[in-house]
């Protein structure tokens, strides 16, 4: 195995993604958890760039790192939080959880160790975004438009729900 710059970049981005995921699960403040999630999303976008999928990297940053994170922050700000702390778990439970994670990682490693897909001819760096656009606006135009209508309905529903909550709070006061 040669240590190239691409390999070093992949290892760095993969470590940032894993550390961000672990921090997401272990942090206690929700805003810190969202920031850890952003680090994970951005590092995954970097991995997409290494795979010559620039369009997916841009979508990853725009949709996940931007929009989803903002929606999560709005959700945090619009909901009420009680500062009830969960009881701390015992050392035995943490040890069993760690052993379960190691067992899953080992099974995953064994499952992909000898996996061979065969050689598939690929043409990297050749009009990726153009090919996605052509497929999206020709073959998949109906699902694309239905998704936009679904998102619009979800947005209207969220506004109606938040307005109802605000009216109920105003009546209580």
PAROLUM-563988 format. One record per residue (C-alpha): x, y, z; residue in one letter; residue number from 1. Coordinates in Angstrom, 1 decimal. Each point is the difference from the previous one (the first is absolute). Last residue first. Layout:
BEGIN
{site {X Y Z} A NUM},
...
//
This chain:
BEGIN
{site {-51.2 34.0 29.2} X 173},
{site {-1.5 -3.3 -0.8} X 172},
{site {-1.7 1.4 -3.1} X 171},
{site {3.3 1.3 -1.4} X 170},
{site {1.6 -3.4 0.5} X 169},
{site {-2.8 -1.7 -1.9} X 168},
{site {0.3 2.6 -2.8} X 167},
{site {3.8 -0.7 -0.2} X 166},
{site {-0.6 -3.7 -0.2} X 165},
{site {-2.5 0.4 -2.8} X 164},
{site {2.4 2.2 -1.9} X 163},
{site {2.8 -2.6 0.4} X 162},
{site {-2.3 -2.7 -1.4} X 161},
{site {-1.2 2.1 -2.9} X 160},
{site {3.6 1.0 -0.9} X 159},
{site {1.2 -3.7 0.2} X 158},
{site {-2.9 -1.1 -2.2} X 157},
{site {0.8 2.7 -2.7} X 156},
{site {3.6 -1.2 0.0} X 155},
{site {-1.0 -3.7 -0.2} X 154},
{site {-2.4 0.8 -2.9} X 153},
{site {2.8 1.9 -1.9} X 152},
{site {2.4 -3.0 0.6} X 151},
{site {-2.7 -2.4 -1.4} X 150},
{site {-0.5 2.3 -3.1} X 149},
{site {3.8 0.1 -0.6} X 148},
{site {0.2 -3.8 0.3} X 147},
{site {-2.8 -0.4 -2.5} X 146},
{site {1.9 2.2 -2.4} X 145},
{site {3.2 -2.2 0.3} X 144},
{site {-2.1 -3.2 -0.1} X 143},
{site {-1.6 1.2 -3.3} X 142},
{site {3.3 1.2 -1.6} X 141},
{site {1.9 -3.2 0.6} X 140},
{site {0.8 -1.2 -3.6} X 139},
{site {0.4 3.4 -1.6} X 138},
{site {0.9 2.8 2.5} X 137},
{site {1.8 -2.2 2.5} X 136},
{site {1.8 -2.2 -2.6} X 135},
{site {1.3 3.1 -2.0} X 134},
{site {1.0 1.8 3.2} X 133},
{site {1.9 -3.0 1.4} X 132},
{site {1.8 -0.5 -3.3} X 131},
{site {0.9 3.7 -0.1} X 130},
{site {1.3 -0.1 3.6} X 129},
{site {2.2 -2.9 -0.7} X 128},
{site {1.4 1.4 -3.3} X 127},
{site {3.0 -2.3 -0.3} X 126},
{site {2.1 0.0 3.1} X 125},
{site {-0.1 -3.7 0.4} X 124},
{site {-0.9 -2.4 -2.8} X 123},
{site {-0.6 -3.4 1.5} X 122},
{site {0.4 -3.4 -1.4} X 121},
{site {-1.1 -2.5 2.6} X 120},
{site {2.6 -2.5 1.2} X 119},
{site {-1.3 -2.7 2.3} X 118},
{site {-2.2 0.7 3.0} X 117},
{site {2.3 -1.9 2.4} X 116},
{site {-0.7 -0.2 3.7} X 115},
{site {2.8 -1.9 1.8} X 114},
{site {0.3 2.4 3.0} X 113},
{site {-3.5 1.4 -0.2} X 112},
{site {-1.9 -2.3 2.2} X 111},
{site {2.9 -0.7 2.3} X 110},
{site {0.4 3.7 0.6} X 109},
{site {-3.7 0.4 0.7} X 108},
{site {0.0 -2.9 2.5} X 107},
{site {3.1 1.5 1.7} X 106},
{site {-1.7 3.5 0.2} X 105},
{site {-3.2 -1.6 1.4} X 104},
{site {2.0 -1.9 2.6} X 103},
{site {1.9 3.1 1.0} X 102},
{site {-3.2 1.9 0.4} X 101},
{site {-1.5 -2.7 2.1} X 100},
{site {3.1 -0.1 2.2} X 99},
{site {-0.3 3.8 0.5} X 98},
{site {-3.6 -0.4 0.9} X 97},
{site {0.8 -2.8 2.5} X 96},
{site {2.7 2.2 1.5} X 95},
{site {-2.3 2.9 0.3} X 94},
{site {-2.6 -2.1 1.7} X 93},
{site {2.5 -1.4 2.4} X 92},
{site {1.3 3.4 0.9} X 91},
{site {-3.4 1.2 1.1} X 90},
{site {-2.3 2.5 -1.7} X 89},
{site {-0.4 3.5 1.2} X 88},
{site {-3.6 1.0 0.6} X 87},
{site {-1.4 2.3 -2.6} X 86},
{site {0.1 3.7 0.8} X 85},
{site {-3.2 2.0 0.1} X 84},
{site {0.6 3.5 -1.3} X 83},
{site {-3.5 0.4 -1.5} X 82},
{site {0.1 1.3 -3.5} X 81},
{site {-2.6 1.9 -1.8} X 80},
{site {-0.1 -0.1 -3.8} X 79},
{site {0.4 2.8 -2.5} X 78},
{site {3.7 0.5 0.5} X 77},
{site {1.0 -3.6 -0.3} X 76},
{site {-2.2 -0.4 -3.1} X 75},
{site {1.6 3.1 -1.5} X 74},
{site {3.4 -1.5 0.7} X 73},
{site {-1.0 -3.3 -1.7} X 72},
{site {-1.4 1.9 -3.0} X 71},
{site {3.3 1.9 -0.3} X 70},
{site {2.0 -3.2 0.1} X 69},
{site {-2.3 -1.6 -2.6} X 68},
{site {0.4 3.0 -2.3} X 67},
{site {3.7 0.6 0.1} X 66},
{site {2.1 -3.0 0.8} X 65},
{site {-2.6 -2.4 -1.4} X 64},
{site {-1.4 1.8 -3.0} X 63},
{site {2.7 2.4 -1.2} X 62},
{site {3.1 -2.0 1.2} X 61},
{site {-1.3 -3.4 -1.1} X 60},
{site {-1.4 1.5 -3.3} X 59},
{site {3.5 1.4 -0.8} X 58},
{site {1.7 -3.3 0.8} X 57},
{site {-2.6 -1.9 -2.1} X 56},
{site {0.7 2.3 -2.9} X 55},
{site {3.8 -0.4 0.4} X 54},
{site {-0.1 -3.8 -0.1} X 53},
{site {3.6 -0.7 -1.0} X 52},
{site {0.4 -2.5 2.9} X 51},
{site {2.3 2.4 1.8} X 50},
{site {-2.6 2.6 -0.2} X 49},
{site {-2.6 -2.3 1.5} X 48},
{site {2.5 -0.6 2.9} X 47},
{site {0.1 3.8 0.5} X 46},
{site {-3.8 0.0 0.2} X 45},
{site {0.2 -2.7 2.6} X 44},
{site {2.3 2.3 2.0} X 43},
{site {-2.5 2.9 -0.3} X 42},
{site {-2.8 -2.2 1.3} X 41},
{site {2.0 -1.3 3.0} X 40},
{site {1.1 3.4 1.0} X 39},
{site {-3.6 1.3 -0.3} X 38},
{site {-1.1 -2.9 2.3} X 37},
{site {2.5 1.1 2.6} X 36},
{site {-1.4 3.5 -0.2} X 35},
{site {-3.5 -1.4 0.4} X 34},
{site {1.1 -1.9 3.1} X 33},
{site {1.5 3.1 1.5} X 32},
{site {-3.3 1.8 -0.5} X 31},
{site {-1.8 -2.9 1.7} X 30},
{site {2.2 0.1 3.2} X 29},
{site {0.8 -3.4 1.4} X 28},
{site {2.7 -1.3 -2.3} X 27},
{site {0.5 -3.7 -0.3} X 26},
{site {-1.9 -1.0 -3.2} X 25},
{site {0.9 3.0 -2.0} X 24},
{site {3.6 -0.3 1.2} X 23},
{site {0.2 -3.6 -1.3} X 22},
{site {-1.4 1.1 -3.4} X 21},
{site {2.4 3.0 -0.2} X 20},
{site {2.9 -2.3 0.9} X 19},
{site {-1.1 -2.4 -2.8} X 18},
{site {-0.3 2.7 -2.6} X 17},
{site {3.3 1.7 1.0} X 16},
{site {1.7 -3.4 -0.1} X 15},
{site {-1.4 -0.7 -3.5} X 14},
{site {1.1 3.5 -1.2} X 13},
{site {3.6 -0.6 1.2} X 12},
{site {0.2 -3.5 -1.3} X 11},
{site {-1.4 1.1 -3.4} X 10},
{site {2.5 3.0 -0.2} X 9},
{site {2.9 -2.3 0.9} X 8},
{site {-1.1 -2.5 -2.7} X 7},
{site {-0.3 2.8 -2.6} X 6},
{site {3.4 1.4 1.0} X 5},
{site {1.6 -3.4 -0.6} X 4},
{site {1.2 -2.6 2.4} X 3},
{site {0.5 -3.0 -2.1} X 2},
{site {-1.4 -3.4 1.0} X 1},
//
